[in-house]
């Protein structure tokens, strides 16, 4: 089973993700800091990242973690 980290601060969107991704092992973080803590202690197949988070830009953080080609 794939493990997915959902970084999202909207309770409504979290509920939608839980329904849409039922059957997968989900972990949630509502801030960049929480996501970093989880990524340092666990491995995920996929990270779904909100672009506007309370403690920083999800877009900027995602680009720093995986700069691409």
C-alpha positions in Angstrom: 0.0 0.0 0.0 1.3 3.4 -0.9 2.0 5.9 1.8 0.9 9.5 1.0 1.7 12.6 2.9 -1.0 15.3 2.4 0.2 18.8 3.4 -3.0 20.8 3.6 -4.4 23.3 6.1 -8.0 23.4 5.0 -10.3 21.0 7.0 -12.7 20.8 4.1 -9.9 19.8 1.6 -8.6 17.3 4.1 -12.0 15.5 4.2 -12.1 15.4 0.4 -8.6 13.9 0.3 -9.6 11.3 2.8 -12.5 10.3 0.7 -10.7 10.4 -2.7 -7.7 8.5 -1.4 -9.5 5.9 0.7 -7.6 2.7 0.6 -4.2 4.3 0.8 -2.2 4.9 4.0 -2.5 8.7 4.6 -0.6 11.0 6.8 -1.5 14.7 7.2 0.4 17.8 8.1 -1.1 21.3 8.2 2.2 23.3 8.1 5.5 23.1 6.4 7.2 22.4 9.8 4.9 19.4 10.5 5.6 18.1 7.0 9.4 18.4 7.5 9.1 16.5 10.8 7.2 13.7 9.2 9.5 13.5 6.2 12.5 13.2 8.5 11.0 10.2 10.3 9.1 8.4 7.6 9.1 7.6 3.9 6.3 8.4 1.5 5.5 7.4 -2.0 3.9 10.7 -2.7 3.6 14.1 -1.2 0.5 16.3 -2.0 1.4 19.8 -1.2 -0.8 22.9 -0.7 0.8 26.0 -2.2 -0.4 28.4 0.6 0.4 27.2 4.1 0.3 29.1 7.4 4.1 29.0 7.9 5.4 29.3 4.4 5.0 28.7 0.7 4.4 25.1 -0.2 5.4 25.8 -3.8 8.8 27.2 -2.7 9.4 24.4 -0.3 8.5 21.8 -2.9 10.8 23.3 -5.4 13.7 23.3 -2.9 13.1 19.6 -2.0 13.0 18.5 -5.6 14.6 21.0 -8.0 14.0 18.8 -11.0 16.3 18.5 -14.1 
